[in-house]
Amino acid sequence: MTSQVMKDEFFVVHPLDDVAEAKCSSEGLGRIRMTRAVRLSLGVLRGYLVLMTGMLVYHVLHLAGVLG
């Protein structure tokens, strides 16, 4: 194989081997404005995640025999 890369081939670099990028700073950005729909959607998502986590914990405890 030659040292030249052909036009239809791509050179792939793994992210761990790549050069680190400069990180963006979020200082001084302030709070993000959210509409009611976004706030409601995030609240529903939070409730769903809490419910699913509770169901997972219950299932694991039930399988472990802690709950009987």
CHARMM internal coordinates of N, CA and C (Angstrom, degrees):
IC EDIT
DIST 1 N 1 CA 1.4464
DIST 1 CA 1 C 1.5240
ANGL 1 N 1 CA 1 C 108.42
DIST 1 C 2 N 1.2851
ANGL 1 CA 1 C 2 N 116.55
DIHE 1 N 1 CA 1 C 2 N 141.83
DIST 2 N 2 CA 1.4595
ANGL 1 C 2 N 2 CA 120.71
DIHE 1 CA 1 C 2 N 2 CA -178.15
DIST 2 CA 2 C 1.5142
ANGL 2 N 2 CA 2 C 110.37
DIHE 1 C 2 N 2 CA 2 C -83.75
DIST 2 C 3 N 1.3254
ANGL 2 CA 2 C 3 N 115.63
DIHE 2 N 2 CA 2 C 3 N 165.50
DIST 3 N 3 CA 1.4642
ANGL 2 C 3 N 3 CA 120.67
DIHE 2 CA 2 C 3 N 3 CA -179.85
DIST 3 CA 3 C 1.5255
ANGL 3 N 3 CA 3 C 112.07
DIHE 2 C 3 N 3 CA 3 C -80.13
DIST 3 C 4 N 1.3128
ANGL 3 CA 3 C 4 N 117.32
DIHE 3 N 3 CA 3 C 4 N -12.00
DIST 4 N 4 CA 1.4598
ANGL 3 C 4 N 4 CA 120.04
DIHE 3 CA 3 C 4 N 4 CA 178.30
DIST 4 CA 4 C 1.5280
ANGL 4 N 4 CA 4 C 109.96
DIHE 3 C 4 N 4 CA 4 C -84.41
DIST 4 C 5 N 1.3255
ANGL 4 CA 4 C 5 N 115.11
DIHE 4 N 4 CA 4 C 5 N 144.77
DIST 5 N 5 CA 1.4460
ANGL 4 C 5 N 5 CA 120.29
DIHE 4 CA 4 C 5 N 5 CA 177.60
DIST 5 CA 5 C 1.5192
ANGL 5 N 5 CA 5 C 107.84
DIHE 4 C 5 N 5 CA 5 C -91.06
DIST 5 C 6 N 1.3058
ANGL 5 CA 5 C 6 N 116.41
DIHE 5 N 5 CA 5 C 6 N 128.25
DIST 6 N 6 CA 1.4559
ANGL 5 C 6 N 6 CA 120.23
DIHE 5 CA 5 C 6 N 6 CA -179.94
DIST 6 CA 6 C 1.5289
ANGL 6 N 6 CA 6 C 109.93
DIHE 5 C 6 N 6 CA 6 C -71.88
DIST 6 C 7 N 1.3246
ANGL 6 CA 6 C 7 N 117.36
DIHE 6 N 6 CA 6 C 7 N 161.77
DIST 7 N 7 CA 1.4589
ANGL 6 C 7 N 7 CA 121.81
DIHE 6 CA 6 C 7 N 7 CA -175.82
DIST 7 CA 7 C 1.5239
ANGL 7 N 7 CA 7 C 112.63
DIHE 6 C 7 N 7 CA 7 C -64.27
DIST 7 C 8 N 1.3078
ANGL 7 CA 7 C 8 N 119.01
DIHE 7 N 7 CA 7 C 8 N -31.00
DIST 8 N 8 CA 1.4548
ANGL 7 C 8 N 8 CA 120.74
DIHE 7 CA 7 C 8 N 8 CA -177.81
DIST 8 CA 8 C 1.5241
ANGL 8 N 8 CA 8 C 112.84
DIHE 7 C 8 N 8 CA 8 C -95.98
DIST 8 C 9 N 1.3107
ANGL 8 CA 8 C 9 N 117.73
DIHE 8 N 8 CA 8 C 9 N 13.19
DIST 9 N 9 CA 1.4609
ANGL 8 C 9 N 9 CA 122.14
DIHE 8 CA 8 C 9 N 9 CA 176.05
DIST 9 CA 9 C 1.5184
ANGL 9 N 9 CA 9 C 109.41
DIHE 8 C 9 N 9 CA 9 C -113.61
DIST 9 C 10 N 1.3260
ANGL 9 CA 9 C 10 N 115.30
DIHE 9 N 9 CA 9 C 10 N 153.14
DIST 10 N 10 CA 1.4606
ANGL 9 C 10 N 10 CA 121.11
DIHE 9 CA 9 C 10 N 10 CA -178.70
DIST 10 CA 10 C 1.5179
ANGL 10 N 10 CA 10 C 109.61
DIHE 9 C 10 N 10 CA 10 C -122.25
DIST 10 C 11 N 1.3052
ANGL 10 CA 10 C 11 N 115.31
DIHE 10 N 10 CA 10 C 11 N 144.25
DIST 11 N 11 CA 1.4585
ANGL 10 C 11 N 11 CA 121.88
DIHE 10 CA 10 C 11 N 11 CA 176.30
DIST 11 CA 11 C 1.5224
ANGL 11 N 11 CA 11 C 108.03
DIHE 10 C 11 N 11 CA 11 C -92.65
DIST 11 C 12 N 1.3203
ANGL 11 CA 11 C 12 N 117.70
DIHE 11 N 11 CA 11 C 12 N 119.50
DIST 12 N 12 CA 1.4579
ANGL 11 C 12 N 12 CA 122.40
DIHE 11 CA 11 C 12 N 12 CA -175.87
DIST 12 CA 12 C 1.5173
ANGL 12 N 12 CA 12 C 109.61
DIHE 11 C 12 N 12 CA 12 C -106.23
DIST 12 C 13 N 1.3370
ANGL 12 CA 12 C 13 N 115.79
DIHE 12 N 12 CA 12 C 13 N 129.72
DIST 13 N 13 CA 1.4599
ANGL 12 C 13 N 13 CA 121.56
DIHE 12 CA 12 C 13 N 13 CA 177.27
DIST 13 CA 13 C 1.5245
ANGL 13 N 13 CA 13 C 107.77
DIHE 12 C 13 N 13 CA 13 C -116.55
DIST 13 C 14 N 1.3173
ANGL 13 CA 13 C 14 N 116.65
DIHE 13 N 13 CA 13 C 14 N 125.81
DIST 14 N 14 CA 1.4609
ANGL 13 C 14 N 14 CA 120.83
DIHE 13 CA 13 C 14 N 14 CA 177.81
DIST 14 CA 14 C 1.5298
ANGL 14 N 14 CA 14 C 108.66
DIHE 13 C 14 N 14 CA 14 C -68.05
DIST 14 C 15 N 1.3509
ANGL 14 CA 14 C 15 N 118.06
DIHE 14 N 14 CA 14 C 15 N 141.19
DIST 15 N 15 CA 1.4683
ANGL 14 C 15 N 15 CA 120.52
DIHE 14 CA 14 C 15 N 15 CA -178.42
DIST 15 CA 15 C 1.5273
ANGL 15 N 15 CA 15 C 114.33
DIHE 14 C 15 N 15 CA 15 C -56.70
DIST 15 C 16 N 1.3317
ANGL 15 CA 15 C 16 N 117.51
DIHE 15 N 15 CA 15 C 16 N -30.75
DIST 16 N 16 CA 1.4681
ANGL 15 C 16 N 16 CA 119.40
DIHE 15 CA 15 C 16 N 16 CA 179.47
DIST 16 CA 16 C 1.5210
ANGL 16 N 16 CA 16 C 112.05
DIHE 15 C 16 N 16 CA 16 C -74.65
DIST 16 C 17 N 1.3270
ANGL 16 CA 16 C 17 N 116.61
DIHE 16 N 16 CA 16 C 17 N -21.83
DIST 17 N 17 CA 1.4534
ANGL 16 C 17 N 17 CA 121.06
DIHE 16 CA 16 C 17 N 17 CA 179.46
DIST 17 CA 17 C 1.5269
ANGL 17 N 17 CA 17 C 112.38
DIHE 16 C 17 N 17 CA 17 C -95.98
DIST 17 C 18 N 1.3214
ANGL 17 CA 17 C 18 N 117.53
DIHE 17 N 17 CA 17 C 18 N -7.02
DIST 18 N 18 CA 1.4511
ANGL 17 C 18 N 18 CA 122.48
DIHE 17 CA 17 C 18 N 18 CA -176.17
DIST 18 CA 18 C 1.5346
ANGL 18 N 18 CA 18 C 110.49
DIHE 17 C 18 N 18 CA 18 C -81.00
DIST 18 C 19 N 1.3064
ANGL 18 CA 18 C 19 N 116.05
DIHE 18 N 18 CA 18 C 19 N 161.94
DIST 19 N 19 CA 1.4599
ANGL 18 C 19 N 19 CA 121.71
DIHE 18 CA 18 C 19 N 19 CA 177.43
DIST 19 CA 19 C 1.5243
ANGL 19 N 19 CA 19 C 108.71
DIHE 18 C 19 N 19 CA 19 C -72.10
DIST 19 C 20 N 1.3224
ANGL 19 CA 19 C 20 N 117.18
DIHE 19 N 19 CA 19 C 20 N 135.68
DIST 20 N 20 CA 1.4611
ANGL 19 C 20 N 20 CA 121.34
DIHE 19 CA 19 C 20 N 20 CA -178.64
DIST 20 CA 20 C 1.5170
ANGL 20 N 20 CA 20 C 110.99
DIHE 19 C 20 N 20 CA 20 C -67.60
DIST 20 C 21 N 1.3399
ANGL 20 CA 20 C 21 N 115.84
DIHE 20 N 20 CA 20 C 21 N 140.54
DIST 21 N 21 CA 1.4631
ANGL 20 C 21 N 21 CA 121.09
DIHE 20 CA 20 C 21 N 21 CA 178.60
DIST 21 CA 21 C 1.5227
ANGL 21 N 21 CA 21 C 109.85
DIHE 20 C 21 N 21 CA 21 C -91.63
DIST 21 C 22 N 1.3137
ANGL 21 CA 21 C 22 N 115.39
DIHE 21 N 21 CA 21 C 22 N 156.59
DIST 22 N 22 CA 1.4627
ANGL 21 C 22 N 22 CA 119.82
DIHE 21 CA 21 C 22 N 22 CA 175.49
DIST 22 CA 22 C 1.5225
ANGL 22 N 22 CA 22 C 108.64
DIHE 21 C 22 N 22 CA 22 C -71.92
DIST 22 C 23 N 1.3205
ANGL 22 CA 22 C 23 N 117.26
DIHE 22 N 22 CA 22 C 23 N 135.21
DIST 23 N 23 CA 1.4606
ANGL 22 C 23 N 23 CA 121.64
DIHE 22 CA 22 C 23 N 23 CA -178.39
DIST 23 CA 23 C 1.5231
ANGL 23 N 23 CA 23 C 110.32
DIHE 22 C 23 N 23 CA 23 C -83.17
DIST 23 C 24 N 1.3127
ANGL 23 CA 23 C 24 N 115.33
DIHE 23 N 23 CA 23 C 24 N 145.08
DIST 24 N 24 CA 1.4619
ANGL 23 C 24 N 24 CA 120.78
DIHE 23 CA 23 C 24 N 24 CA 177.64
DIST 24 CA 24 C 1.5264
ANGL 24 N 24 CA 24 C 108.72
DIHE 23 C 24 N 24 CA 24 C -81.27
DIST 24 C 25 N 1.2992
ANGL 24 CA 24 C 25 N 116.70
DIHE 24 N 24 CA 24 C 25 N 144.64
DIST 25 N 25 CA 1.4574
ANGL 24 C 25 N 25 CA 121.73
DIHE 24 CA 24 C 25 N 25 CA 178.64
DIST 25 CA 25 C 1.5215
ANGL 25 N 25 CA 25 C 109.65
DIHE 24 C 25 N 25 CA 25 C -96.74
DIST 25 C 26 N 1.3257
ANGL 25 CA 25 C 26 N 116.61
DIHE 25 N 25 CA 25 C 26 N 134.83
DIST 26 N 26 CA 1.4589
ANGL 25 C 26 N 26 CA 121.10
DIHE 25 CA 25 C 26 N 26 CA 178.81
DIST 26 CA 26 C 1.5335
ANGL 26 N 26 CA 26 C 112.28
DIHE 25 C 26 N 26 CA 26 C -102.78
DIST 26 C 27 N 1.3129
ANGL 26 CA 26 C 27 N 116.38
DIHE 26 N 26 CA 26 C 27 N 10.05
DIST 27 N 27 CA 1.4632
ANGL 26 C 27 N 27 CA 119.72
DIHE 26 CA 26 C 27 N 27 CA 179.68
DIST 27 CA 27 C 1.5258
ANGL 27 N 27 CA 27 C 109.57
DIHE 26 C 27 N 27 CA 27 C -68.36
DIST 27 C 28 N 1.3052
ANGL 27 CA 27 C 28 N 115.57
DIHE 27 N 27 CA 27 C 28 N 138.15
DIST 28 N 28 CA 1.4487
ANGL 27 C 28 N 28 CA 120.90
DIHE 27 CA 27 C 28 N 28 CA 175.82
DIST 28 CA 28 C 1.5156
ANGL 28 N 28 CA 28 C 115.00
DIHE 27 C 28 N 28 CA 28 C 80.33
DIST 28 C 29 N 1.3321
ANGL 28 CA 28 C 29 N 117.82
DIHE 28 N 28 CA 28 C 29 N 7.59
DIST 29 N 29 CA 1.4543
ANGL 28 C 29 N 29 CA 119.14
DIHE 28 CA 28 C 29 N 29 CA 179.92
DIST 29 CA 29 C 1.5202
ANGL 29 N 29 CA 29 C 112.71
DIHE 28 C 29 N 29 CA 29 C -79.86
DIST 29 C 30 N 1.3168
ANGL 29 CA 29 C 30 N 117.46
DIHE 29 N 29 CA 29 C 30 N -28.49
DIST 30 N 30 CA 1.4576
ANGL 29 C 30 N 30 CA 120.33
DIHE 29 CA 29 C 30 N 30 CA -179.62
DIST 30 CA 30 C 1.5199
ANGL 30 N 30 CA 30 C 111.81
DIHE 29 C 30 N 30 CA 30 C 81.34
DIST 30 C 31 N 1.3324
ANGL 30 CA 30 C 31 N 114.80
DIHE 30 N 30 CA 30 C 31 N -170.56
DIST 31 N 31 CA 1.4603
ANGL 30 C 31 N 31 CA 120.71
DIHE 30 CA 30 C 31 N 31 CA -178.82
DIST 31 CA 31 C 1.5217
ANGL 31 N 31 CA 31 C 110.86
DIHE 30 C 31 N 31 CA 31 C -82.61
DIST 31 C 32 N 1.3062
ANGL 31 CA 31 C 32 N 115.70
DIHE 31 N 31 CA 31 C 32 N 152.26
DIST 32 N 32 CA 1.4595
ANGL 31 C 32 N 32 CA 121.57
DIHE 31 CA 31 C 32 N 32 CA 178.08
DIST 32 CA 32 C 1.5200
ANGL 32 N 32 CA 32 C 108.53
DIHE 31 C 32 N 32 CA 32 C -89.61
DIST 32 C 33 N 1.3061
ANGL 32 CA 32 C 33 N 117.02
DIHE 32 N 32 CA 32 C 33 N 133.02
DIST 33 N 33 CA 1.4581
ANGL 32 C 33 N 33 CA 120.96
DIHE 32 CA 32 C 33 N 33 CA 176.89
DIST 33 CA 33 C 1.5162
ANGL 33 N 33 CA 33 C 108.58
DIHE 32 C 33 N 33 CA 33 C -77.30
DIST 33 C 34 N 1.3347
ANGL 33 CA 33 C 34 N 115.56
DIHE 33 N 33 CA 33 C 34 N 133.22
DIST 34 N 34 CA 1.4598
ANGL 33 C 34 N 34 CA 120.81
DIHE 33 CA 33 C 34 N 34 CA 179.45
DIST 34 CA 34 C 1.5201
ANGL 34 N 34 CA 34 C 109.61
DIHE 33 C 34 N 34 CA 34 C -125.99
DIST 34 C 35 N 1.3045
ANGL 34 CA 34 C 35 N 116.04
DIHE 34 N 34 CA 34 C 35 N 140.58
DIST 35 N 35 CA 1.4578
ANGL 34 C 35 N 35 CA 120.26
DIHE 34 CA 34 C 35 N 35 CA 175.17
DIST 35 CA 35 C 1.5259
ANGL 35 N 35 CA 35 C 109.15
DIHE 34 C 35 N 35 CA 35 C -78.55
DIST 35 C 36 N 1.3261
ANGL 35 CA 35 C 36 N 116.39
DIHE 35 N 35 CA 35 C 36 N 170.08
DIST 36 N 36 CA 1.4662
ANGL 35 C 36 N 36 CA 120.03
DIHE 35 CA 35 C 36 N 36 CA 178.65
DIST 36 CA 36 C 1.5246
ANGL 36 N 36 CA 36 C 111.04
DIHE 35 C 36 N 36 CA 36 C -61.85
DIST 36 C 37 N 1.3358
ANGL 36 CA 36 C 37 N 116.25
DIHE 36 N 36 CA 36 C 37 N -38.93
DIST 37 N 37 CA 1.4669
ANGL 36 C 37 N 37 CA 119.56
DIHE 36 CA 36 C 37 N 37 CA -179.45
DIST 37 CA 37 C 1.5213
ANGL 37 N 37 CA 37 C 111.25
DIHE 36 C 37 N 37 CA 37 C -63.19
DIST 37 C 38 N 1.3148
ANGL 37 CA 37 C 38 N 117.02
DIHE 37 N 37 CA 37 C 38 N -40.94
DIST 38 N 38 CA 1.4730
ANGL 37 C 38 N 38 CA 120.70
DIHE 37 CA 37 C 38 N 38 CA 178.96
DIST 38 CA 38 C 1.5172
ANGL 38 N 38 CA 38 C 109.79
DIHE 37 C 38 N 38 CA 38 C -67.32
DIST 38 C 39 N 1.3247
ANGL 38 CA 38 C 39 N 116.75
DIHE 38 N 38 CA 38 C 39 N -43.60
DIST 39 N 39 CA 1.4655
ANGL 38 C 39 N 39 CA 120.63
DIHE 38 CA 38 C 39 N 39 CA 179.35
DIST 39 CA 39 C 1.5299
ANGL 39 N 39 CA 39 C 110.80
DIHE 38 C 39 N 39 CA 39 C -61.82
DIST 39 C 40 N 1.3435
ANGL 39 CA 39 C 40 N 116.45
DIHE 39 N 39 CA 39 C 40 N -41.83
DIST 40 N 40 CA 1.4605
ANGL 39 C 40 N 40 CA 120.78
DIHE 39 CA 39 C 40 N 40 CA 178.20
DIST 40 CA 40 C 1.5214
ANGL 40 N 40 CA 40 C 110.98
DIHE 39 C 40 N 40 CA 40 C -65.43
DIST 40 C 41 N 1.3254
ANGL 40 CA 40 C 41 N 117.38
DIHE 40 N 40 CA 40 C 41 N -43.75
DIST 41 N 41 CA 1.4623
ANGL 40 C 41 N 41 CA 121.20
DIHE 40 CA 40 C 41 N 41 CA 179.54
DIST 41 CA 41 C 1.5245
ANGL 41 N 41 CA 41 C 111.48
DIHE 40 C 41 N 41 CA 41 C -61.10
DIST 41 C 42 N 1.3161
ANGL 41 CA 41 C 42 N 116.76
DIHE 41 N 41 CA 41 C 42 N -42.48
DIST 42 N 42 CA 1.4641
ANGL 41 C 42 N 42 CA 120.01
DIHE 41 CA 41 C 42 N 42 CA 178.89
DIST 42 CA 42 C 1.5241
ANGL 42 N 42 CA 42 C 111.59
DIHE 41 C 42 N 42 CA 42 C -67.29
DIST 42 C 43 N 1.3262
ANGL 42 CA 42 C 43 N 116.73
DIHE 42 N 42 CA 42 C 43 N -35.56
DIST 43 N 43 CA 1.4605
ANGL 42 C 43 N 43 CA 120.43
DIHE 42 CA 42 C 43 N 43 CA 176.49
DIST 43 CA 43 C 1.5173
ANGL 43 N 43 CA 43 C 111.61
DIHE 42 C 43 N 43 CA 43 C -65.71
DIST 43 C 44 N 1.3417
ANGL 43 CA 43 C 44 N 116.42
DIHE 43 N 43 CA 43 C 44 N -42.46
DIST 44 N 44 CA 1.4661
ANGL 43 C 44 N 44 CA 120.35
DIHE 43 CA 43 C 44 N 44 CA 177.43
DIST 44 CA 44 C 1.5197
ANGL 44 N 44 CA 44 C 110.18
DIHE 43 C 44 N 44 CA 44 C -64.48
DIST 44 C 45 N 1.3187
ANGL 44 CA 44 C 45 N 117.65
DIHE 44 N 44 CA 44 C 45 N -41.94
DIST 45 N 45 CA 1.4614
ANGL 44 C 45 N 45 CA 121.36
DIHE 44 CA 44 C 45 N 45 CA 177.88
DIST 45 CA 45 C 1.5233
ANGL 45 N 45 CA 45 C 111.03
DIHE 44 C 45 N 45 CA 45 C -61.65
DIST 45 C 46 N 1.3137
ANGL 45 CA 45 C 46 N 116.99
DIHE 45 N 45 CA 45 C 46 N -42.61
DIST 46 N 46 CA 1.4646
ANGL 45 C 46 N 46 CA 120.77
DIHE 45 CA 45 C 46 N 46 CA 178.63
DIST 46 CA 46 C 1.5216
ANGL 46 N 46 CA 46 C 110.83
DIHE 45 C 46 N 46 CA 46 C -61.92
DIST 46 C 47 N 1.3324
ANGL 46 CA 46 C 47 N 116.41
DIHE 46 N 46 CA 46 C 47 N -44.63
DIST 47 N 47 CA 1.4634
ANGL 46 C 47 N 47 CA 120.42
DIHE 46 CA 46 C 47 N 47 CA 178.32
DIST 47 CA 47 C 1.5225
ANGL 47 N 47 CA 47 C 111.88
DIHE 46 C 47 N 47 CA 47 C -61.98
DIST 47 C 48 N 1.3321
ANGL 47 CA 47 C 48 N 116.24
DIHE 47 N 47 CA 47 C 48 N -42.21
DIST 48 N 48 CA 1.4576
ANGL 47 C 48 N 48 CA 120.86
DIHE 47 CA 47 C 48 N 48 CA 178.32
DIST 48 CA 48 C 1.5248
ANGL 48 N 48 CA 48 C 110.95
DIHE 47 C 48 N 48 CA 48 C -61.30
DIST 48 C 49 N 1.3234
ANGL 48 CA 48 C 49 N 117.08
DIHE 48 N 48 CA 48 C 49 N -44.79
DIST 49 N 49 CA 1.4682
ANGL 48 C 49 N 49 CA 120.36
DIHE 48 CA 48 C 49 N 49 CA -179.37
DIST 49 CA 49 C 1.5253
ANGL 49 N 49 CA 49 C 111.53
DIHE 48 C 49 N 49 CA 49 C -65.19
DIST 49 C 50 N 1.3277
ANGL 49 CA 49 C 50 N 117.34
DIHE 49 N 49 CA 49 C 50 N -38.67
DIST 50 N 50 CA 1.4699
ANGL 49 C 50 N 50 CA 120.95
DIHE 49 CA 49 C 50 N 50 CA 177.30
DIST 50 CA 50 C 1.5191
ANGL 50 N 50 CA 50 C 109.83
DIHE 49 C 50 N 50 CA 50 C -64.78
DIST 50 C 51 N 1.3426
ANGL 50 CA 50 C 51 N 117.32
DIHE 50 N 50 CA 50 C 51 N -44.36
DIST 51 N 51 CA 1.4586
ANGL 50 C 51 N 51 CA 121.24
DIHE 50 CA 50 C 51 N 51 CA 179.33
DIST 51 CA 51 C 1.5249
ANGL 51 N 51 CA 51 C 111.36
DIHE 50 C 51 N 51 CA 51 C -62.70
DIST 51 C 52 N 1.3261
ANGL 51 CA 51 C 52 N 118.15
DIHE 51 N 51 CA 51 C 52 N -45.69
DIST 52 N 52 CA 1.4640
ANGL 51 C 52 N 52 CA 121.07
DIHE 51 CA 51 C 52 N 52 CA -179.58
DIST 52 CA 52 C 1.5239
ANGL 52 N 52 CA 52 C 111.61
DIHE 51 C 52 N 52 CA 52 C -65.12
DIST 52 C 53 N 1.3328
ANGL 52 CA 52 C 53 N 116.68
DIHE 52 N 52 CA 52 C 53 N -37.38
DIST 53 N 53 CA 1.4628
ANGL 52 C 53 N 53 CA 119.89
DIHE 52 CA 52 C 53 N 53 CA 177.34
DIST 53 CA 53 C 1.5207
ANGL 53 N 53 CA 53 C 110.44
DIHE 52 C 53 N 53 CA 53 C -65.19
DIST 53 C 54 N 1.3322
ANGL 53 CA 53 C 54 N 116.74
DIHE 53 N 53 CA 53 C 54 N -42.56
DIST 54 N 54 CA 1.4678
ANGL 53 C 54 N 54 CA 120.75
DIHE 53 CA 53 C 54 N 54 CA 176.91
DIST 54 CA 54 C 1.5188
ANGL 54 N 54 CA 54 C 111.76
DIHE 53 C 54 N 54 CA 54 C -61.40
DIST 54 C 55 N 1.3300
ANGL 54 CA 54 C 55 N 116.96
DIHE 54 N 54 CA 54 C 55 N -42.02
DIST 55 N 55 CA 1.4589
ANGL 54 C 55 N 55 CA 120.03
DIHE 54 CA 54 C 55 N 55 CA 178.55
DIST 55 CA 55 C 1.5242
ANGL 55 N 55 CA 55 C 111.72
DIHE 54 C 55 N 55 CA 55 C -65.55
DIST 55 C 56 N 1.3347
ANGL 55 CA 55 C 56 N 116.99
DIHE 55 N 55 CA 55 C 56 N -37.81
DIST 56 N 56 CA 1.4577
ANGL 55 C 56 N 56 CA 120.68
DIHE 55 CA 55 C 56 N 56 CA 177.71
DIST 56 CA 56 C 1.5282
ANGL 56 N 56 CA 56 C 111.12
DIHE 55 C 56 N 56 CA 56 C -65.16
DIST 56 C 57 N 1.3239
ANGL 56 CA 56 C 57 N 116.46
DIHE 56 N 56 CA 56 C 57 N -44.70
DIST 57 N 57 CA 1.4723
ANGL 56 C 57 N 57 CA 120.45
DIHE 56 CA 56 C 57 N 57 CA 179.31
DIST 57 CA 57 C 1.5243
ANGL 57 N 57 CA 57 C 109.83
DIHE 56 C 57 N 57 CA 57 C -62.12
DIST 57 C 58 N 1.3357
ANGL 57 CA 57 C 58 N 117.14
DIHE 57 N 57 CA 57 C 58 N -44.02
DIST 58 N 58 CA 1.4653
ANGL 57 C 58 N 58 CA 120.95
DIHE 57 CA 57 C 58 N 58 CA 178.28
DIST 58 CA 58 C 1.5258
ANGL 58 N 58 CA 58 C 110.73
DIHE 57 C 58 N 58 CA 58 C -60.15
DIST 58 C 59 N 1.3317
ANGL 58 CA 58 C 59 N 117.03
DIHE 58 N 58 CA 58 C 59 N -45.39
DIST 59 N 59 CA 1.4580
ANGL 58 C 59 N 59 CA 121.20
DIHE 58 CA 58 C 59 N 59 CA -178.74
DIST 59 CA 59 C 1.5307
ANGL 59 N 59 CA 59 C 111.47
DIHE 58 C 59 N 59 CA 59 C -62.13
DIST 59 C 60 N 1.3279
ANGL 59 CA 59 C 60 N 115.91
DIHE 59 N 59 CA 59 C 60 N -45.04
DIST 60 N 60 CA 1.4730
ANGL 59 C 60 N 60 CA 120.11
DIHE 59 CA 59 C 60 N 60 CA 179.76
DIST 60 CA 60 C 1.5161
ANGL 60 N 60 CA 60 C 110.79
DIHE 59 C 60 N 60 CA 60 C -63.93
DIST 60 C 61 N 1.3376
ANGL 60 CA 60 C 61 N 117.27
DIHE 60 N 60 CA 60 C 61 N -43.77
DIST 61 N 61 CA 1.4677
ANGL 60 C 61 N 61 CA 119.89
DIHE 60 CA 60 C 61 N 61 CA 178.36
DIST 61 CA 61 C 1.5121
ANGL 61 N 61 CA 61 C 111.81
DIHE 60 C 61 N 61 CA 61 C -65.32
DIST 61 C 62 N 1.3192
ANGL 61 CA 61 C 62 N 116.73
DIHE 61 N 61 CA 61 C 62 N -35.66
DIST 62 N 62 CA 1.4658
ANGL 61 C 62 N 62 CA 120.62
DIHE 61 CA 61 C 62 N 62 CA 178.08
DIST 62 CA 62 C 1.5396
ANGL 62 N 62 CA 62 C 109.91
DIHE 61 C 62 N 62 CA 62 C -67.38
DIST 62 C 63 N 1.3309
ANGL 62 CA 62 C 63 N 117.53
DIHE 62 N 62 CA 62 C 63 N -42.96
DIST 63 N 63 CA 1.4624
ANGL 62 C 63 N 63 CA 120.53
DIHE 62 CA 62 C 63 N 63 CA 178.12
DIST 63 CA 63 C 1.5234
ANGL 63 N 63 CA 63 C 111.84
DIHE 62 C 63 N 63 CA 63 C -65.32
DIST 63 C 64 N 1.3319
ANGL 63 CA 63 C 64 N 116.52
DIHE 63 N 63 CA 63 C 64 N -31.88
DIST 64 N 64 CA 1.4619
ANGL 63 C 64 N 64 CA 120.94
DIHE 63 CA 63 C 64 N 64 CA 179.84
DIST 64 CA 64 C 1.5291
ANGL 64 N 64 CA 64 C 112.06
DIHE 63 C 64 N 64 CA 64 C -76.97
DIST 64 C 65 N 1.3335
ANGL 64 CA 64 C 65 N 116.94
DIHE 64 N 64 CA 64 C 65 N -11.06
DIST 65 N 65 CA 1.4525
ANGL 64 C 65 N 65 CA 120.39
DIHE 64 CA 64 C 65 N 65 CA 179.17
DIST 65 CA 65 C 1.5226
ANGL 65 N 65 CA 65 C 113.74
DIHE 64 C 65 N 65 CA 65 C 84.44
DIST 65 C 66 N 1.3172
ANGL 65 CA 65 C 66 N 117.56
DIHE 65 N 65 CA 65 C 66 N 11.68
DIST 66 N 66 CA 1.4653
ANGL 65 C 66 N 66 CA 120.38
DIHE 65 CA 65 C 66 N 66 CA -179.24
DIST 66 CA 66 C 1.5282
ANGL 66 N 66 CA 66 C 110.69
DIHE 65 C 66 N 66 CA 66 C -75.09
DIST 66 C 67 N 1.3062
ANGL 66 CA 66 C 67 N 117.08
DIHE 66 N 66 CA 66 C 67 N -33.34
DIST 67 N 67 CA 1.4570
ANGL 66 C 67 N 67 CA 121.05
DIHE 66 CA 66 C 67 N 67 CA -176.02
DIST 67 CA 67 C 1.5252
ANGL 67 N 67 CA 67 C 113.04
DIHE 66 C 67 N 67 CA 67 C -93.99
DIST 67 C 68 N 1.3021
ANGL 67 CA 67 C 68 N 116.85
DIHE 67 N 67 CA 67 C 68 N 0.05
DIST 68 N 68 CA 1.4633
ANGL 67 C 68 N 68 CA 118.95
DIHE 67 CA 67 C 68 N 68 CA 176.04
DIST 68 CA 68 C 1.4394
ANGL 68 N 68 CA 68 C 116.73
DIHE 67 C 68 N 68 CA 68 C 102.88
END
COOR INIT
IC SEED 1 N 1 CA 1 C
IC BUILD
